[in-house]
Amino acid sequence: MPETSRQYWLWAGALFRCLALATWLGLAPAAWSDERIPIFDAHLHYNREPDYFHPLERVLELFRRNRVTGILATSRPNDGTHALLAANPPDIRVVPFIRPYRVRSDVGSWFDDPSIQHLIAAEFARGGYAGIGEFHLHGRQADTARVKRTVDFAVANDLYLHAHADDEALETLFRHNPKARIIWAHTGFATPPEKVEAYLVRYPNLWGELSYRSGITGPDGRLSEAWRSLFERHPERFLVGSDTWTNERWQDYDAIIAGYRAWLVQLPREVAEKIAFRNAEQLFPPAAMAGAR
């Protein structure tokens, strides 16, 4: 082999090994890192407290600026959700859920309040809803007849449940009705990844929504190995969301969405796209949402 050819192949081999090592270490940029992957915001509140932090047109512009192509919309009261639906943006899919709250204090009492059952039934009668929630349950709060009635109502009417629940409450919801389909807000906040995976295996109708979820990345912004492995083994079971429950979350919306993209780009593109938007689009296809307009 001529010396120049030999030097070329030695150089090329060394370069290949360096790139492979850099990729393994998470140092090399992904092939699609210069693109902004679409986001389906699967945990959004447009609350009125006492008035909306952003007018509707500004909210829609915020979504477009961040390439948010769909939202799982809830509000307290449900007027904000109806306002988003009435806007009917052609480029943003609005998936409405019934929030079982009228005022903030309902968070701590809805699960044993008979008037909330009437609220859910009245909102459902308006048509177009895809689910119930986000609602909050901790421990034995989930073990009431009214919560079971809510779960059974959701199953009977082909609705999802969006549950902000600890481990005990999550298990109770599925015990009420194993056919329930649950989006687990925050994926337990700090439930260990191995226990999250056990739930995903045990409950095939469970999806983890990742707002406020701790441990996904380290201080350097790199995906933890435990979460990377979990995402790659179960890419179809996770969603992302902003959880705009306070005005501060609206102020930080750009940073929240950018934060997701910063670690999504560290995953294989197919996995990242499922978590970012494809899973939500599959759960809530346009044909199924036609009645929500």
C-alpha positions as CSV (number, residue, x, y, z in Angstrom):
1,M,0.0,0.0,0.0
2,P,1.4,3.4,-0.9
3,E,2.5,5.5,2.1
4,T,0.0,8.2,1.4
5,S,-2.9,5.7,1.3
6,R,-1.7,4.0,4.4
7,Q,-1.5,7.4,6.2
8,Y,-5.0,8.2,5.0
9,W,-6.5,5.0,6.3
10,L,-4.7,5.3,9.6
11,W,-6.1,8.9,9.9
12,A,-9.6,7.8,8.9
13,G,-9.5,4.9,11.4
14,A,-8.4,7.2,14.2
15,L,-11.1,9.7,13.4
16,F,-13.8,7.0,13.4
17,R,-12.6,5.8,16.8
18,C,-12.7,9.3,18.2
19,L,-16.2,10.0,16.9
20,A,-17.4,6.7,18.2
21,L,-15.9,7.4,21.7
22,A,-17.4,10.9,21.7
23,T,-20.8,9.6,20.8
24,W,-20.6,6.9,23.5
25,L,-19.7,9.6,26.0
26,G,-22.5,11.8,24.9
27,L,-20.2,14.5,23.6
28,A,-20.9,14.4,19.9
29,P,-24.0,16.3,18.7
30,A,-26.9,14.2,17.3
31,A,-27.3,14.2,13.6
32,W,-30.5,16.2,13.9
33,S,-29.4,18.6,16.7
34,D,-29.9,21.7,14.6
35,E,-33.6,20.9,14.2
36,R,-36.4,21.9,16.6
37,I,-38.4,18.8,17.1
38,P,-42.2,19.4,17.4
39,I,-43.6,19.2,20.9
40,F,-47.1,18.0,22.0
41,D,-47.6,19.7,25.4
42,A,-49.5,17.0,27.3
43,H,-49.9,18.9,30.5
44,L,-51.3,22.4,30.0
45,H,-53.5,24.5,32.3
46,Y,-55.1,27.7,31.0
47,N,-56.4,28.8,34.4
48,R,-58.3,32.0,35.3
49,E,-56.9,33.3,38.7
50,P,-58.7,35.7,38.8
51,D,-57.9,36.4,35.1
52,Y,-55.8,34.8,32.4
53,F,-52.1,35.6,32.7
54,H,-51.9,35.7,28.8
55,P,-54.7,36.7,26.5
56,L,-55.6,33.9,24.1
57,E,-53.8,35.3,21.1
58,R,-50.6,35.6,23.1
59,V,-50.9,32.0,24.3
60,L,-51.2,30.7,20.7
61,E,-48.2,32.8,19.6
62,L,-46.2,31.3,22.5
63,F,-47.1,27.8,21.2
64,R,-46.1,28.7,17.7
65,R,-42.9,30.3,18.7
66,N,-41.9,27.1,20.5
67,R,-43.2,24.8,17.7
68,V,-45.8,23.3,20.0
69,T,-48.2,21.5,17.6
70,G,-50.6,20.1,20.2
71,I,-51.8,20.6,23.7
72,L,-53.7,18.5,26.3
73,A,-55.8,21.4,27.5
74,T,-57.3,21.8,31.0
75,S,-58.3,24.8,33.1
76,R,-59.8,25.9,36.4
77,P,-62.6,26.4,35.8
78,N,-63.2,24.7,32.5
79,D,-63.8,28.0,30.7
80,G,-60.2,28.4,29.7
81,T,-60.3,25.0,27.9
82,H,-63.4,26.1,26.0
83,A,-61.7,29.3,25.0
84,L,-58.8,27.3,23.5
85,L,-61.2,25.1,21.7
86,A,-63.2,28.0,20.3
87,A,-60.0,29.5,18.9
88,N,-59.8,26.5,16.7
89,P,-56.1,27.1,15.6
90,P,-55.5,25.2,12.4
91,D,-51.9,24.4,13.3
92,I,-52.3,23.4,17.0
93,R,-54.3,20.4,18.0
94,V,-56.4,21.1,21.2
95,V,-57.3,18.0,23.2
96,P,-59.7,18.9,26.0
97,F,-59.9,17.2,29.4
98,I,-62.5,17.9,32.1
99,R,-60.9,19.5,35.1
100,P,-62.9,18.4,38.3
101,Y,-62.1,21.8,39.9
102,R,-63.9,25.1,40.0
103,V,-61.6,26.9,42.4
104,R,-58.2,26.1,43.9
105,S,-59.6,24.6,47.1
106,D,-61.3,21.8,45.1
107,V,-57.8,20.3,44.8
108,G,-58.0,19.0,48.3
109,S,-61.6,17.9,48.5
110,W,-62.9,16.9,45.0
111,F,-62.4,13.2,45.7
112,D,-65.2,13.2,48.3
113,D,-67.4,16.0,47.1
114,P,-70.7,15.0,45.5
115,S,-71.0,18.2,43.6
116,I,-67.9,17.3,41.6
117,Q,-69.7,14.3,40.1
118,H,-72.3,16.7,38.8
119,L,-69.6,19.0,37.4
120,I,-68.0,16.1,35.5
121,A,-71.3,14.9,34.1
122,A,-72.3,18.4,33.0
123,E,-69.0,19.1,31.3
124,F,-69.1,15.7,29.6
125,A,-72.6,16.4,28.2
126,R,-71.1,19.4,26.4
127,G,-69.2,16.9,24.2
128,G,-65.8,16.6,22.7
129,Y,-63.8,15.7,25.8
130,A,-61.0,13.1,25.7
131,G,-60.4,12.7,29.4
132,I,-60.7,13.8,33.0
133,G,-58.0,15.6,34.9
134,E,-55.5,16.7,35.9
135,F,-56.7,15.7,39.4
136,H,-54.7,15.2,42.6
137,L,-54.8,12.1,44.8
138,H,-52.4,11.0,47.6
139,G,-52.5,7.7,49.4
140,R,-55.9,6.7,50.7
141,Q,-57.6,9.7,49.1
142,A,-58.0,7.6,46.0
143,D,-59.9,4.9,47.9
144,T,-63.3,6.5,48.0
145,A,-66.6,5.5,46.3
146,R,-66.7,8.8,44.4
147,V,-63.2,8.3,42.9
148,K,-64.2,4.8,41.9
149,R,-67.3,6.3,40.3
150,T,-65.1,8.7,38.4
151,V,-62.8,5.9,37.2
152,D,-65.7,3.8,36.1
153,F,-67.3,6.8,34.3
154,A,-64.1,7.3,32.4
155,V,-63.9,3.7,31.3
156,A,-67.6,3.6,30.3
157,N,-67.2,6.7,28.2
158,D,-63.8,5.9,26.6
159,L,-62.0,8.8,28.5
160,Y,-58.4,9.0,29.7
161,L,-57.6,9.9,33.3
162,H,-54.8,12.4,34.0
163,A,-53.7,11.7,37.5
164,H,-51.3,13.6,39.8
165,A,-50.9,10.6,42.1
166,D,-48.4,9.0,44.3
167,D,-47.6,5.3,44.0
168,E,-50.4,4.1,46.4
169,A,-53.1,6.3,44.7
170,L,-52.0,5.1,41.2
171,E,-52.3,1.5,42.2
172,T,-55.7,2.2,43.8
173,L,-57.0,3.8,40.6
174,F,-56.1,0.6,38.6
175,R,-57.6,-1.5,41.3
176,H,-60.9,0.4,41.0
177,N,-61.0,-0.6,37.3
178,P,-58.1,-2.4,35.5
179,K,-59.5,-1.1,32.2
180,A,-58.6,2.5,33.1
181,R,-56.3,4.4,30.8
182,I,-54.1,6.7,32.9
183,I,-51.6,9.5,32.0
184,W,-49.5,9.7,35.2
185,A,-48.7,13.4,35.7
186,H,-45.0,13.9,36.6
187,T,-44.4,10.1,36.5
188,G,-44.4,10.0,40.3
189,F,-42.0,12.9,40.7
190,A,-39.3,10.8,42.3
191,T,-40.5,7.2,41.9
192,P,-37.3,5.2,41.1
193,P,-36.9,4.4,37.3
194,E,-37.0,0.7,38.0
195,K,-40.3,1.0,39.8
196,V,-41.7,3.2,37.0
197,E,-40.7,0.4,34.6
198,A,-42.4,-2.2,36.8
199,Y,-45.6,-0.1,36.6
200,L,-45.4,0.2,32.8
201,V,-45.1,-3.6,32.5
202,R,-47.8,-4.2,35.1
203,Y,-50.3,-1.6,33.6
204,P,-50.3,-1.6,29.8
205,N,-52.7,1.4,29.8
206,L,-50.3,3.7,31.7
207,W,-48.3,6.5,30.2
208,G,-45.8,8.7,32.1
209,E,-46.0,12.5,31.6
210,L,-42.6,14.1,32.5
211,S,-43.1,17.6,33.8
212,Y,-41.3,18.2,37.1
213,R,-39.9,14.7,36.9
214,S,-36.6,14.5,38.8
215,G,-33.5,12.5,37.9
216,I,-33.9,12.5,34.1
217,T,-30.7,14.5,33.6
218,G,-27.7,15.3,35.8
219,P,-26.3,18.7,36.7
220,D,-24.5,18.8,33.4
221,G,-27.7,18.3,31.4
222,R,-26.8,14.8,30.2
223,L,-29.5,12.1,30.4
224,S,-29.0,9.6,33.2
225,E,-28.2,6.1,32.1
226,A,-31.3,4.8,34.0
227,W,-33.7,7.1,32.2
228,R,-32.0,6.7,28.8
229,S,-32.4,3.0,29.1
230,L,-36.0,3.3,30.2
231,F,-36.9,5.6,27.3
232,E,-35.2,3.3,24.8
233,R,-37.0,0.2,26.2
234,H,-40.4,1.9,26.4
235,P,-40.4,4.8,24.0
236,E,-44.1,4.6,23.3
237,R,-45.1,5.1,27.0
238,F,-43.9,8.7,27.7
239,L,-45.2,12.2,27.1
240,V,-43.9,15.7,27.9
241,G,-45.8,18.7,29.3
242,S,-45.3,22.2,30.6
243,D,-47.7,22.1,33.6
244,T,-48.5,25.9,33.5
245,W,-50.3,25.8,36.9
246,T,-48.9,29.2,37.9
247,N,-48.1,32.4,36.1
248,E,-44.4,31.7,36.7
249,R,-44.7,28.6,34.5
250,W,-46.1,30.7,31.7
251,Q,-43.2,33.1,32.1
252,D,-40.8,30.2,31.9
253,Y,-42.6,28.5,29.0
254,D,-39.8,29.0,26.5
255,A,-37.2,27.6,28.9
256,I,-39.4,24.6,29.8
257,I,-39.8,23.6,26.2
258,A,-36.1,24.2,25.4
259,G,-35.2,22.1,28.3
260,Y,-37.1,19.1,26.9
261,R,-35.4,19.5,23.5
262,A,-32.0,19.6,25.2
263,W,-32.3,16.0,26.4
264,L,-34.6,14.7,23.7
265,V,-31.8,15.4,21.2
266,Q,-29.6,13.0,23.2
267,L,-31.8,10.1,22.3
268,P,-32.2,8.3,18.9
269,R,-34.4,10.4,16.7
270,E,-37.2,7.7,16.5
271,V,-37.3,7.5,20.3
272,A,-37.2,11.3,20.8
273,E,-40.0,11.9,18.3
274,K,-42.3,9.4,20.1
275,I,-41.8,11.1,23.4
276,A,-42.0,14.6,22.0
277,F,-45.2,14.3,20.0
278,R,-45.9,11.0,18.3
279,N,-47.2,9.2,21.3
280,A,-49.7,12.0,22.1
281,E,-50.8,12.1,18.5
282,Q,-51.4,8.4,18.5
283,L,-53.4,8.6,21.8
284,F,-55.5,11.5,20.5
285,P,-55.9,11.1,16.7
286,P,-57.6,13.9,14.8
287,A,-60.5,11.8,13.8
288,A,-61.3,11.0,17.4
289,M,-61.2,14.7,18.3
290,A,-63.5,15.9,15.5
291,G,-66.3,16.3,17.9
292,A,-64.3,18.6,20.2
293,R,-64.4,21.6,17.8
